[in-house]
Amino acid sequence: MPAAFRHTLLSLRDLWASAAPFVLLALLLLTLAYWWLDPMPPRQVTLATGPAQSAYDEWGKRYARMLAGYGIQVQLRPSQGTADNLRLLRAGEVDIGFVQGGSGDPADDDELESLGSLFVEPVWLFYREQAARKVNREGTLSALGELKGLRLSVGAEGSGVPRLMDRLFEANRITPAGMQLSRLEQTPAVMALLAGEIDALVLASAPESLMVQMLLQTPGVRLMDFSQSEAYARRFAFLTPVTLPRGVVDLAGDIPPHDVRLIATTTTLLATSEVHPALLQLFSQAALKLHGPAGWFNRAREFPNAGHTEFTLAQEAEHTLKNGVPLLQRYLSFTLANLLERMWLALGIIIAILLPLSRIVPPLYAFRIRSRVFRWYGQLRQIEERMQSAQDTRASLLDELNTLESRVGRVRVPLSYADELYALRSYIELVRRKLQTPDRTPA
C-alpha cells in the first residue's frame, strides 16, 4: 500500500473516531424528529364513494388511479351516498368520503375537515312525459307542487337526497304524507322509471353519472325545469342555481332542446382528523387536476374552491388551493419532497444545536493524535529520573530505553503531526547519550 494512501486512511480513521459521538448525536436527534413528526404517510387509505355507477363511484375510481401513481392504495368503500358516508366517517370506518353540501352539521362533526368544494351536484328530477300529461296537456313540470298524485322516488335511505327533498317540500308547504313517495336505490329507481312502475325520480349527482347520462338521452323521459331556482338558492345557502345549456349533452341531437334551470348542491371531500397530512395534500393536489377543467356547470379552474362548504377547511387543502403543487414536488419525487417539507423545521433546530458542538471535533482530533506521542514521555521521564538517582544499572535502563524506542517506532501519526513524533525520538536519543556517558566523579 503506498505510504501517502496509508497516511490518508490513518487520518480518516482518526477523524471518524473523533467525530463519531457528534455523528451519533445527530442521528439520534434526526430519529427523534422523524418519530415525532411522522412525515411519511401510510400506504393505504379508505375512501367512501357511493352507489355503483354513480358519480361518486366514478370519481372514486379516478382518485384511486391518480394516487396509485404515488404508491398510495385507495380502497373504495361503496355506500348509499352522503348520509351513509357521514355515518362511516363518524364511526371511523373510512378515512375520507364524498359528502353533499347541507347534509352535515359542523357543530356535531368538529372532528371532520373539508378538502374544499369539488363540483356542483345538480338535483335531477326526471319524469315520464306520459305521466306528466295527467298534470297538464304539455306534459312538462316546472314546480314541485305539480308532483302531487305522482309516484316519486326520492332516493335511498343512506343518501342525502331524502333529507334534501324533505326540506324542499317543507319550503313549498307540501306534506310528504300526502304523496306517493318511495325510497329506492339509484339503479332500481331508474329501472322502475323505465318500466313505468314509478312516474318520477330524484337524483343528486354530477353529470358524470352514467345513470344521468342515460336518462338525459332516453326518449319519453324529461328533466324538470326548476323555474324558481334563484329563489331556492336565496332560501338555502348550500344551494346554487345552475343552467344546463341547450345542446350540451348532444350537439348533433340538440339535447336538451332548450336551457334547463336546475338547483345544485356542492360536493366536498371530508376527512377525519386521523388522516395523515401528507394524504390530505395528495388528495387536494389530485382534486386540482380532476376538477379543474371546465364542465357542464363550471368554467375552467372554478373548482375546487373554498366556498360552499360548512366544514373547516384543512390547512393542507387551503395551502394547495392557494399555491398549487409545492415547489419541491415539481422537481423531486413526492416521497423525498414530502420528507424535506415536513422535516425542514426540525432540521433547522438540529443544525442550530449541532453547530456549536461541532467545534469540539477539531480539538478532540488533535488531542487523540498527540496522545499517541505524549503518553510515552511519562515513561521516558521515569527512565531519566531513575538514571539520576542511580536506582538501576545503566545497562538495564538502556534495555528499557531500547524497548521504548522500538514501541515508539511503531507509532503512526498523520504527516501534519510528524514533527512531534520526531521530537520524541530526539529526546530518546538524548537520554541514551546520557546513559552511555560515564560518570565523572572527582578524585
C-alpha positions in Angstrom: 0.0 0.0 0.0 1.5 3.4 -0.9 2.6 5.5 2.0 0.5 8.5 1.1 -2.6 6.4 0.8 -1.8 4.7 4.2 -1.4 8.1 5.9 -4.7 9.3 4.3 -6.6 6.3 5.7 -5.0 6.9 9.1 -6.2 10.5 9.1 -9.7 9.5 8.1 -9.8 6.8 10.8 -8.8 9.2 13.5 -11.2 11.9 12.2 -14.1 9.4 12.2 -13.2 8.3 15.8 -13.2 11.9 16.9 -16.4 12.8 15.2 -18.3 9.6 16.0 -20.0 10.9 19.2 -21.1 14.0 17.2 -22.5 12.0 14.3 -24.3 9.6 16.7 -25.9 12.6 18.5 -27.1 14.0 15.1 -28.6 10.6 14.1 -30.3 10.3 17.5 -31.9 13.8 17.1 -32.9 13.0 13.5 -34.5 9.8 14.6 -36.5 11.5 17.4 -37.6 14.3 15.0 -38.7 11.7 12.4 -40.7 9.7 15.1 -42.3 12.9 16.4 -43.2 14.5 13.1 -44.1 11.1 11.3 -43.5 12.7 7.9 -44.3 9.6 5.7 -48.0 8.8 5.2 -49.4 5.3 5.4 -49.6 3.5 2.0 -53.3 2.7 2.3 -56.4 4.9 2.7 -60.1 4.2 2.6 -62.5 6.4 0.6 -66.3 6.2 0.9 -67.9 6.7 -2.5 -71.5 5.9 -3.3 -73.8 3.5 -5.2 -72.5 1.6 -8.2 -72.4 3.6 -11.4 -72.9 6.9 -9.5 -70.8 10.0 -9.9 -69.2 9.3 -6.5 -68.3 5.8 -7.7 -66.7 7.2 -10.9 -64.8 9.9 -9.1 -63.5 7.5 -6.5 -62.0 5.3 -9.2 -60.3 8.3 -10.7 -58.8 9.3 -7.3 -57.6 5.7 -6.8 -55.8 5.7 -10.2 -54.2 9.0 -9.6 -52.9 8.2 -6.1 -51.7 4.8 -7.2 -49.0 6.8 -9.1 -47.6 7.9 -5.7 -47.7 4.4 -4.3 -50.9 5.0 -2.3 -53.5 2.3 -2.4 -57.0 3.8 -2.2 -59.6 1.3 -1.0 -63.0 2.3 -2.3 -65.9 1.7 0.1 -69.3 1.7 -1.8 -72.2 3.2 0.1 -75.7 4.5 -0.4 -74.5 8.1 -0.6 -73.9 11.2 1.6 -75.8 10.1 4.7 -74.1 6.7 4.7 -70.7 8.3 4.1 -71.2 10.7 7.1 -72.1 7.7 9.3 -68.9 5.8 8.2 -66.8 8.9 8.8 -68.2 9.5 12.3 -67.7 5.8 13.1 -64.1 5.9 11.9 -64.7 3.1 9.4 -63.4 5.2 6.5 -60.8 7.9 6.3 -62.3 10.2 3.6 -65.7 10.4 1.9 -67.7 12.4 -0.6 -70.5 14.5 1.1 -73.1 16.8 -0.3 -73.4 20.3 1.0 -76.1 20.9 3.5 -76.0 17.3 4.7 -73.9 17.5 7.9 -73.8 19.7 10.9 -70.3 21.1 11.6 -71.2 21.6 15.3 -71.7 17.9 15.7 -68.8 16.9 13.4 -65.9 19.0 14.6 -63.6 16.1 14.0 -64.1 16.3 10.3 -62.3 18.6 7.9 -63.1 19.7 4.4 -60.8 19.5 1.4 -62.8 22.1 -0.4 -65.8 22.1 -2.8 -65.1 19.8 -5.7 -68.1 20.1 -8.1 -71.7 21.0 -8.2 -74.2 18.2 -7.9 -77.5 19.2 -9.6 -80.8 17.9 -8.4 -82.0 15.9 -11.4 -85.8 15.4 -11.3 -86.6 13.0 -14.2 -90.2 12.2 -15.0 -92.1 10.2 -17.6 -93.7 12.6 -20.1 -96.8 10.3 -20.3 -97.3 10.6 -16.5 -96.9 14.4 -16.6 -99.8 14.7 -19.1 -102.0 13.8 -16.1 -100.9 17.2 -14.7 -101.1 19.3 -17.9 -101.5 18.7 -21.6 -98.0 19.8 -22.5 -96.5 17.0 -20.3 -93.9 19.4 -18.7 -93.3 20.0 -15.0 -91.6 23.1 -13.6 -92.6 23.1 -9.9 -92.5 20.6 -7.0 -96.2 21.2 -6.3 -97.1 19.6 -9.6 -95.8 16.3 -8.3 -98.8 15.7 -6.2 -100.5 12.5 -7.2 -97.5 11.1 -9.0 -95.4 8.2 -7.8 -92.0 9.6 -6.9 -88.7 8.0 -5.6 -86.7 10.5 -3.5 -83.5 8.4 -3.2 -82.3 5.7 -0.9 -82.1 6.0 2.9 -78.4 6.2 3.0 -78.1 9.1 0.5 -78.5 12.8 1.2 -81.4 13.2 -1.3 -84.3 12.3 1.1 -83.3 14.9 3.6 -82.8 17.5 0.9 -86.2 16.8 -0.6 -87.9 17.0 2.8 -86.5 20.5 3.2 -87.6 21.5 -0.3 -91.1 20.0 0.3 -91.4 21.9 3.5 -90.4 25.2 1.8 -93.2 24.5 -0.7 -95.7 23.6 2.0 -96.0 20.1 0.6 -96.9 17.3 3.0 -94.9 14.2 2.1 -97.6 12.1 3.7 -100.0 13.1 1.0 -97.6 12.0 -1.8 -96.8 8.6 -3.2 -93.2 8.5 -2.1 -90.7 5.7 -2.3 -87.0 5.4 -1.4 -85.5 3.2 -3.9 -81.8 2.8 -4.5 -80.4 4.5 -7.6 -80.3 1.6 -10.1 -83.7 0.1 -9.0 -85.3 3.5 -9.2 -84.1 4.1 -12.8 -85.3 0.6 -13.8 -88.7 1.3 -12.2 -89.0 4.6 -14.0 -88.2 3.0 -17.4 -90.7 0.2 -16.6 -93.4 2.7 -15.7 -93.6 1.5 -12.1 -92.9 5.0 -10.8 -93.6 8.3 -12.5 -90.6 10.3 -11.4 -87.3 10.1 -9.5 -84.8 12.4 -7.9 -81.1 12.1 -8.3 -78.4 14.4 -6.8 -75.4 13.7 -8.8 -72.7 15.1 -11.0 -73.3 14.9 -14.8 -70.6 12.2 -15.0 -73.0 9.7 -13.5 -73.8 7.0 -16.0 -77.5 7.0 -14.9 -77.8 10.7 -15.5 -76.2 10.4 -18.9 -78.5 7.7 -19.9 -81.7 9.3 -18.7 -80.9 12.6 -20.4 -80.9 10.7 -23.7 -83.9 8.4 -23.1 -87.0 9.1 -25.2 -90.1 9.8 -23.2 -88.1 10.8 -20.1 -87.9 14.5 -19.4 -85.9 16.7 -17.0 -87.9 19.1 -14.8 -87.0 22.8 -15.2 -86.7 24.4 -11.8 -88.3 27.8 -12.7 -87.7 29.0 -9.1 -84.0 28.1 -9.0 -82.9 31.6 -7.9 -85.4 31.6 -5.1 -84.2 28.2 -3.8 -80.6 29.5 -3.8 -81.7 32.5 -1.8 -83.6 30.4 0.7 -80.9 27.7 1.2 -77.2 28.8 1.5 -75.9 25.4 0.4 -77.8 25.5 -2.9 -76.8 27.4 -6.1 -78.7 28.0 -9.3 -77.2 26.4 -12.4 -78.2 26.1 -16.0 -77.9 23.0 -18.3 -77.2 24.7 -21.6 -79.1 23.7 -24.7 -77.3 21.0 -26.7 -74.6 20.4 -24.1 -75.5 16.7 -23.8 -75.6 16.1 -27.6 -74.9 19.0 -30.0 -76.0 17.0 -33.1 -79.2 15.8 -31.4 -79.8 19.1 -29.8 -80.2 17.6 -26.3 -81.6 19.3 -24.3 -83.6 21.3 -26.8 -83.6 24.3 -24.5 -81.8 25.7 -21.4 -82.9 23.9 -18.3 -82.7 25.7 -14.9 -81.6 23.5 -12.0 -80.6 23.8 -8.4 -77.4 22.2 -7.2 -75.5 21.4 -4.1 -71.8 21.3 -3.9 -69.9 18.2 -3.1 -66.9 18.2 -0.8 -64.4 15.6 0.4 -64.5 15.3 4.2 -61.6 13.7 6.1 -61.3 12.6 9.7 -58.7 14.2 12.0 -56.7 11.0 12.0 -55.8 11.2 8.3 -52.1 11.9 7.7 -51.4 15.5 6.5 -49.5 14.2 3.5 -52.5 12.2 2.3 -54.7 15.3 2.6 -52.1 17.1 0.5 -52.2 14.4 -2.1 -56.0 14.3 -2.3 -56.0 18.1 -2.6 -53.5 18.0 -5.5 -55.5 15.3 -7.2 -58.6 17.4 -6.8 -56.9 20.3 -8.7 -56.2 18.0 -11.7 -59.5 16.2 -11.7 -61.9 19.0 -11.0 -60.0 21.9 -12.5 -61.1 21.5 -16.2 -64.3 23.1 -17.4 -67.5 21.1 -17.2 -71.2 21.4 -17.9 -71.8 23.7 -15.0 -68.4 25.4 -14.4 -65.6 27.2 -16.1 -62.0 26.0 -16.1 -60.3 26.4 -12.7 -63.5 27.3 -11.0 -63.3 24.2 -8.9 -62.0 23.1 -6.4 -62.5 26.1 -4.2 -63.0 27.0 -0.5 -66.6 28.2 -0.9 -70.0 26.4 -0.3 -68.7 24.2 2.5 -69.9 24.3 6.1 -66.9 22.5 7.5 -63.5 23.8 8.5 -61.0 23.8 5.6 -58.0 21.6 6.2 -54.7 23.5 6.3 -53.2 21.3 3.6 -56.2 21.9 1.3 -56.1 25.6 1.9 -52.3 25.7 1.1 -52.9 23.7 -2.1 -55.8 25.8 -3.3 -53.7 29.0 -2.8 -50.3 27.8 -4.0 -50.9 24.7 -6.1 -48.3 21.9 -6.1 -45.3 22.7 -3.7 -42.1 23.8 -5.4 -40.1 20.8 -4.3 -42.6 18.3 -5.6 -42.2 19.9 -9.1 -38.6 18.7 -9.3 -38.3 15.8 -6.7 -40.3 12.7 -6.1 -43.2 13.0 -3.7 -41.5 10.9 -1.1 -38.4 13.0 -0.9 -40.1 16.3 -1.3 -42.7 15.5 1.4 -39.9 14.4 3.7 -38.0 17.6 3.2 -41.1 19.8 3.5 -42.2 18.3 6.8 -38.7 17.9 8.3 -37.1 21.3 7.4 -38.0 23.0 10.7 -36.7 20.1 12.7 -33.5 20.0 10.6 -33.0 23.7 11.2 -33.3 23.2 15.0 -31.0 20.2 14.9 -28.4 22.2 12.9 -28.6 25.1 15.4 -27.9 22.6 18.2 -25.1 20.8 16.5 -23.2 23.7 15.1 -21.7 24.9 18.4 -21.0 21.3 19.4 -19.1 20.7 16.1 -16.3 23.0 17.3 -15.3 20.2 19.7 -14.3 17.9 16.9 -11.0 19.6 15.8 -9.6 19.9 19.3 -10.7 16.3 20.0 -9.0 15.1 16.9 -5.7 16.9 17.7 -5.8 15.5 21.3 -6.3 12.0 20.0 -3.3 12.2 17.7 -1.0 13.9 20.2 -1.9 11.5 22.9 -0.2 8.7 20.9 3.1 10.6 21.3 2.8 12.3 24.6 1.9 9.2 26.6 5.5 7.9 26.0 7.0 11.0 27.6 6.0 9.8 31.0 7.9 6.5 30.7 10.9 8.4 29.2 10.9 10.7 32.3 10.9 7.8 34.7 14.0 6.3 32.9 15.7 9.6 33.2 14.8 10.1 36.9 16.0 6.6 37.8 19.3 7.3 35.9 19.9 10.3 38.0 19.0 8.6 41.3 21.2 5.6 40.3 18.4 3.2 41.4 19.1 0.8 38.4 22.1 -0.1 36.4 22.8 1.8 33.2 22.6 -1.5 31.3 19.1 -2.3 32.4 18.0 1.3 31.8 19.5 1.1 28.2 17.5 -2.1 27.6 14.3 -0.4 28.8 15.0 2.6 26.6 15.6 0.4 23.6 12.2 -1.3 24.2 10.6 2.1 24.5 12.2 3.3 21.2 11.0 0.1 19.4 7.4 0.8 20.5 7.6 4.4 19.5 8.9 3.3 16.1 5.6 1.6 15.5 3.5 4.7 16.2 1.8 6.1 13.2 0.5 9.7 13.0 -0.7 11.9 10.2 2.1 13.8 8.4 0.9 17.1 9.9 1.8 15.8 13.4 5.1 14.0 12.4 7.2 16.8 14.0 6.0 15.8 17.5 6.9 12.2 16.9 10.4 13.1 15.7 10.8 15.3 18.7 10.1 12.4 20.9 12.7 10.3 19.1 15.2 13.1 19.6 14.6 13.1 23.3 15.0 9.3 23.5 18.4 9.7 21.7 19.4 12.4 24.2 18.6 10.2 27.1 20.6 7.3 25.5 23.7 9.5 25.2 23.4 10.4 28.9 23.2 6.7 29.8 26.3 5.9 27.6 28.4 8.8 29.0 30.4 7.6 32.0 30.1 9.4 35.3 32.9 11.8 36.1 33.4 11.7 39.8 36.1 14.0 41.4 39.4 12.3 42.7 
